[in-house]
């Protein structure tokens, strides 16, 4: 066997970086519902998930073998192709993380591999049958199966516990959520950590370090498990907020049903060697649980954005990887250029994310959309309130248009509202601030529009 070259070492390190991004990108799969329902504190939740992801990495290598010897033909593929594929997958992961979209890290990797392989050796380098049976079919089936299972489980849960007081059952369901979240984390380790193992093994085979068809060496298993665990511990807080709060409002019963259903689907697929998307499975389960509760709703605007991201993942990552492979084919300067572009792109996304950071301190906050231009304009020209002159505006004394009073909508006397420091419950302060104005001594001046 040959020694690992510098290029091969770069490929291995890049694969571990992808594994790291996979970890924080997919933390939401296991812990979003647990955090949103208050079953666990955010930092404790991601720490538990990280440990179980590491454990799960050692339980199976079936998915790793699918990646290393099934998606693309190993013959004629150079390590540069794997490098280009990883660049496409990493950049797509970071972009969707910035947008808070729970897209599939798995499909980003598959798209990268397909795009780079086609650019390098043509369509003959891709095993179309394997892609259909072990990638595309599971991509469609997994969220549907998980969603239906979660919907049925949620309805059964509410029916069985319908006669029991909510307060007495909530503690039990929260404990169940913690257990099921741990199961999802374990399942994530058995599926997603193996994808990086498969990529590294494929790179070692193309570099002549391993024989075709080899299982991942122990050092590959350990390094991939540690990388995904570290990424998980950092927490993809943006995506956790979307899955925990953006898709639907979950109660402990729904969270338990969603996580149990998703874990069952993921573990079954890992055992069969199906490299499905854990993100799509968990997202489908969350939506199914949302529809399973009577009166529950799914925010289809958020779900639609998520569906679009799912559909774009394979082609988008593939196109970026194909462009990267085109550069790497030019020689050493092309490989260096791709590396620089990867670092620059990743850094730019990170800087943009710092403008509005999301972390464990605000991950469960509800985002309040700012008022639109039309709403602001109407508030600016709204007629004065019907109340007496000099009455400070508060949320309890709305103006004539029925709009809650703010600093931009003064009362009929032109008096600043309570946000300016004058409370309705403090008439003394009002008289001190405006001694010349009272209902007995002077009429209120007309409001200026």
C-alpha positions in Angstrom: 0.0 0.0 0.0 1.2 3.5 -0.8 1.6 6.2 1.8 -0.9 9.0 2.2 0.1 11.9 0.0 -0.3 15.6 0.7 -3.3 15.8 -1.6 -4.9 12.8 0.0 -4.3 14.3 3.5 -6.1 17.5 2.3 -9.0 15.4 1.1 -9.3 13.6 4.4 -9.2 16.8 6.4 -11.8 18.4 4.1 -14.0 15.3 4.6 -13.8 15.7 8.4 -14.7 19.4 8.0 -17.8 18.3 6.1 -18.5 15.8 8.9 -18.3 18.7 11.4 -20.7 20.8 9.4 -23.0 17.8 9.1 -23.0 17.6 12.9 -24.1 21.2 13.6 -26.4 21.2 10.6 -28.3 18.1 11.8 -28.4 18.7 15.5 -31.9 19.9 15.0 -33.0 16.4 13.9 -32.6 15.0 17.3 -33.0 18.0 19.7 -35.3 20.6 18.1 -38.5 19.2 19.5 -37.0 18.4 22.9 -35.7 21.9 23.3 -38.8 23.6 21.9 -41.1 21.8 24.4 -38.8 22.5 27.3 -38.0 18.9 28.0 -34.3 19.7 28.2 -32.2 22.8 28.4 -30.5 23.6 25.1 -26.8 23.1 26.1 -27.6 19.8 27.9 -29.6 18.6 24.9 -26.8 19.1 22.4 -24.2 17.6 24.8 -26.2 14.4 25.1 -26.8 14.3 21.3 -23.0 14.7 20.7 -22.1 11.8 22.9 -24.7 9.5 21.4 -23.7 10.5 17.8 -20.2 9.4 18.7 -21.5 6.0 20.1 -23.7 5.5 17.0 -20.7 5.9 14.7 -19.3 2.5 15.9 -22.5 0.5 15.5 -22.5 -0.2 11.8 -20.6 0.3 8.5 -23.4 -0.6 6.0 -24.0 3.0 4.9 -20.3 3.6 4.7 -19.9 0.7 2.2 -22.8 2.1 0.1 -20.9 5.4 -0.2 -17.5 4.0 -0.8 -18.4 1.4 -3.3 -21.9 2.1 -4.7 -22.6 5.7 -5.7 -19.8 6.2 -8.2 -17.4 3.8 -9.9 -14.0 3.8 -8.1 -12.0 3.1 -11.3 -10.6 6.2 -12.9 -11.7 8.5 -10.0 -8.9 10.6 -8.6 -8.7 12.1 -5.0 -9.2 15.5 -6.6 -12.7 14.4 -7.5 -13.5 13.6 -3.9 -12.1 17.0 -2.8 -14.3 18.9 -5.3 -17.4 16.9 -4.2 -16.7 17.8 -0.6 -16.4 21.5 -1.5 -19.8 21.5 -3.1 -21.4 19.7 -0.1 -19.8 22.0 2.5 -20.8 25.3 0.9 -24.4 24.1 0.5 -24.5 23.0 4.1 -23.3 26.4 5.3 -25.6 28.3 3.0 -28.7 26.4 4.2 -27.6 26.7 7.8 -27.3 30.5 7.3 -30.9 30.5 6.0 -32.1 28.3 8.9 -33.3 25.6 6.4 -33.2 22.0 7.5 -31.9 20.7 4.1 -30.2 17.3 3.7 -26.4 17.1 4.4 -26.6 13.6 2.9 -28.0 14.8 -0.4 -25.5 17.6 -0.5 -22.8 15.0 -0.3 -24.4 12.8 -3.0 -24.9 15.8 -5.3 -21.3 16.8 -4.8 -20.1 13.3 -5.6 -22.3 13.0 -8.7 -21.4 16.4 -10.1 -17.6 16.0 -9.6 -17.6 12.4 -11.0 -19.6 13.5 -14.1 -17.2 16.4 -14.7 -14.2 14.2 -14.3 -15.2 11.0 -16.2 -18.6 11.5 -17.7 -22.0 9.9 -16.8 -20.5 6.4 -17.0 -18.7 7.2 -13.6 -22.1 7.2 -11.8 -24.0 4.1 -10.8 -27.6 5.1 -11.8 -29.2 2.0 -10.3 -27.7 2.5 -6.9 -28.7 6.2 -6.9 -32.3 5.4 -7.7 -32.7 2.5 -5.2 -30.6 3.8 -2.3 -30.8 7.5 -2.6 -33.8 8.8 -4.6 -36.5 6.3 -3.5 -35.5 6.7 0.2 -35.5 10.5 -0.2 -39.2 10.4 -1.2 -40.3 7.6 1.0 -38.5 8.5 4.3 -40.3 11.8 5.1 -43.7 10.3 4.0 -43.3 7.2 6.1 -42.0 9.1 9.1 -44.7 11.7 8.7 -47.5 9.1 8.5 -46.1 7.2 11.5 -45.9 10.3 13.6 -49.4 11.4 12.6 -50.8 8.0 13.7 -48.7 7.9 16.8 -49.8 11.4 17.8 -53.5 10.6 17.5 -53.1 7.3 19.4 -51.2 9.1 22.1 -53.9 11.8 22.6 -56.6 9.1 22.4 -55.0 6.9 25.0 -54.2 9.8 27.3 -57.4 11.7 26.6 -58.9 11.0 30.0 -55.8 11.8 31.9 -54.9 15.3 33.2 -52.4 17.1 31.0 -50.2 18.1 34.0 -49.8 14.6 35.2 -48.9 13.2 31.7 -46.6 16.0 30.6 -43.8 14.9 32.9 -44.0 11.4 31.5 -44.0 12.5 27.9 -41.0 14.8 28.6 -39.1 11.9 29.9 -40.1 9.9 26.9 -38.9 12.8 24.7 -35.5 12.7 26.2 -35.3 8.9 25.6 -36.5 9.2 22.0 -34.2 12.2 21.3 -31.3 10.0 22.5 -32.5 7.3 20.1 -32.6 9.7 17.2 -29.0 10.9 18.1 -27.8 7.3 18.2 -29.5 6.6 14.8 -28.0 9.8 13.4 -24.5 8.5 14.3 -25.2 5.2 12.7 -26.3 6.9 9.4 -24.6 10.3 8.9 -21.3 9.7 10.5 -20.9 6.7 8.2 -21.2 8.9 5.1 -18.0 10.6 6.0 -16.4 7.3 6.7 -17.4 6.1 3.3 -16.0 9.3 1.6 -12.7 9.0 3.3 -12.5 5.2 2.5 -13.4 6.1 -1.1 -10.5 8.6 -1.2 -8.1 6.1 0.3 -9.1 3.6 -2.4 -8.7 6.1 -5.2 -5.3 7.1 -3.8 -4.1 3.4 -3.7 -3.9 3.2 0.1 -6.8 0.7 0.4 -7.9 -2.1 -1.8 -11.3 -1.7 -3.5 -14.2 -2.9 -1.4 -12.3 -2.4 1.9 -14.2 -1.5 5.1 -13.3 1.8 6.8 -10.2 1.5 9.0 -10.6 2.1 12.7 -8.9 5.5 12.6 -11.4 6.6 10.0 -14.3 5.5 12.2 -12.9 7.2 15.3 -12.1 10.5 13.5 -15.5 10.7 11.7 -17.3 10.0 15.0 -15.4 12.6 16.9 -15.9 15.3 14.1 -19.6 14.8 13.9 -19.9 14.8 17.7 -18.0 18.1 18.0 -20.2 19.7 15.3 -23.3 18.4 17.1 -22.2 19.9 20.4 -21.8 23.4 18.9 -25.4 23.1 17.8 -27.0 24.4 14.6 -29.2 26.8 16.6 -30.7 28.4 13.5 -32.1 25.1 12.2 -33.2 24.1 15.7 -35.3 27.2 15.8 -36.9 26.4 12.4 -37.7 22.8 13.2 -38.8 23.5 16.8 -40.8 26.7 16.3 -41.0 27.4 12.6 -42.9 24.3 11.3 -45.5 23.8 14.0 -46.1 24.3 17.7 -45.4 21.1 19.5 -46.6 19.7 22.8 -44.6 17.0 24.7 -47.0 14.3 23.4 -46.3 15.4 19.8 -42.6 15.7 20.3 -42.4 12.1 21.7 -44.4 10.7 18.8 -42.3 12.6 16.2 -38.9 11.6 17.6 -39.9 7.9 18.1 -41.2 7.7 14.5 -38.1 9.3 13.0 -35.7 7.1 15.0 -37.5 4.0 13.9 -37.3 4.9 10.2 -33.6 6.0 10.5 -32.5 2.8 12.3 -34.3 0.6 9.9 -32.7 2.3 6.9 -29.2 2.1 8.4 -29.6 -1.6 8.9 -30.6 -2.0 5.2 -27.8 0.2 4.0 -30.2 2.9 2.7 -28.4 6.3 2.9 -31.5 8.4 3.5 -31.7 11.9 4.8 -32.1 12.1 8.6 -33.2 15.7 8.2 -36.0 14.8 5.8 -37.1 11.9 8.1 -37.2 14.2 11.2 -38.9 17.1 9.4 -41.5 14.8 8.0 -42.1 13.4 11.5 -42.5 16.9 12.9 -45.1 17.8 10.3 -46.9 14.6 10.8 -47.0 15.2 14.6 -48.3 18.8 14.0 -51.2 17.5 11.9 -51.9 14.6 14.3 -53.1 16.8 17.1 -56.7 18.1 16.9 -56.4 21.8 16.1 -52.7 21.5 15.2 -51.4 23.3 12.2 -48.3 23.2 10.0 -46.9 26.5 8.8 -46.9 25.7 5.1 -44.9 28.8 4.2 -41.9 27.5 6.1 -42.5 24.0 4.9 -42.6 25.2 1.3 -39.2 26.9 1.7 -37.9 23.7 3.1 -39.3 21.6 0.3 -37.7 23.9 -2.3 -34.3 23.5 -0.4 -34.7 19.7 -0.6 -35.3 19.8 -4.3 -32.4 22.1 -5.0 -29.8 20.3 -2.8 -28.7 17.6 -5.2 -28.4 19.8 -8.3 -27.0 22.8 -6.5 -24.3 20.9 -4.7 -23.6 19.0 -7.9 -23.1 22.2 -9.9 -20.7 23.7 -7.4 -18.8 20.4 -7.2 -18.6 20.2 -11.0 -17.2 23.8 -11.1 -14.7 22.9 -8.4 -13.6 19.7 -10.3 -13.2 21.8 -13.5 -10.6 23.9 -11.6 -8.8 20.9 -10.0 -8.3 19.3 -13.4 -6.1 22.3 -14.3 -3.4 21.2 -11.9 -1.9 22.3 -8.6 -2.9 25.9 -9.1 -6.5 24.8 -9.6 -6.6 22.8 -6.4 -5.1 25.7 -4.5 -7.8 28.1 -6.0 -10.6 25.7 -5.0 -9.2 25.6 -1.4 -9.0 29.4 -1.3 -12.5 29.7 -2.6 -13.8 27.2 0.0 -12.1 29.1 2.9 -13.3 32.5 1.6 -16.9 31.3 1.0 -17.1 29.7 4.4 -15.7 32.8 6.1 -18.1 35.1 4.3 -21.1 33.0 5.4 -19.8 33.0 9.0 -19.4 36.8 9.0 -23.0 37.3 7.6 -24.4 35.0 10.3 -22.9 37.2 13.0 -25.2 40.0 12.0 -28.1 38.3 13.6 -26.7 35.5 15.8 -28.8 32.6 17.1 -27.5 30.6 20.0 -28.7 28.6 23.1 -29.8 31.9 24.8 -32.4 32.8 22.2 -33.1 29.6 20.2 -36.6 29.2 21.7 -37.6 32.9 21.1 -40.4 33.5 18.6 -39.3 35.8 15.8 -41.6 38.7 15.3 -41.8 39.9 11.8 -41.3 43.7 11.4 -44.3 45.8 10.3 -44.6 46.2 6.5 -44.4 49.5 4.6 -48.2 49.7 4.2 -48.9 49.1 7.8 -46.4 51.8 8.9 -47.8 54.3 6.4 -51.4 53.7 7.6 -50.3 54.2 11.2 -48.7 57.5 10.4 -51.8 59.1 8.9 -54.4 57.4 11.2 -57.0 59.8 12.7 -56.7 60.8 16.3 -58.2 58.6 19.0 -61.6 59.3 20.4 -60.4 59.5 24.0 -60.0 62.8 26.0 -57.2 65.1 25.3 -54.1 64.5 27.4 -54.7 60.8 27.8 -51.5 58.9 27.3 -51.7 56.1 24.7 -51.1 52.6 25.8 -51.9 49.1 24.4 -55.1 49.3 26.5 -56.2 52.6 25.0 -55.8 52.1 21.2 -56.3 54.9 18.8 -59.3 55.4 16.5 -58.0 53.0 13.9 -57.7 50.3 16.5 -54.0 50.2 16.0 -51.9 49.5 19.2 -50.3 52.8 20.2 -46.6 53.2 19.7 -44.2 56.1 19.8 -45.0 56.8 16.2 -48.8 57.2 16.9 -49.3 60.0 19.4 -52.6 60.8 21.0 -55.0 63.7 20.0 -53.1 66.2 22.1 -49.8 65.3 20.5 -48.7 63.8 23.8 -46.0 61.1 23.6 -47.3 57.7 24.6 -46.3 55.5 27.4 -43.2 54.4 25.6 -41.9 57.9 26.2 -42.0 57.3 29.9 -45.5 58.5 30.8 -47.7 55.7 32.2 -51.4 55.8 32.3 -51.4 54.8 35.9 -49.4 57.9 36.9 -51.6 61.0 36.5 -49.3 63.0 38.7 -46.4 62.5 36.3 -48.7 63.5 33.5 -49.7 66.8 35.1 -46.1 67.6 36.1 -45.0 67.1 32.5 -47.8 69.1 31.0 -49.1 71.6 33.6 -50.7 73.9 31.1 -52.9 71.2 29.6 -55.9 69.8 31.3 -59.5 69.1 30.2 -60.8 72.0 32.2 -58.4 74.8 31.2 -57.8 74.4 27.5 -59.2 72.4 24.5 -56.9 69.9 22.8 -55.2 71.1 19.7 -55.9 69.3 16.5 -53.7 66.5 15.5 -51.2 67.1 12.7 -51.4 64.5 9.9 
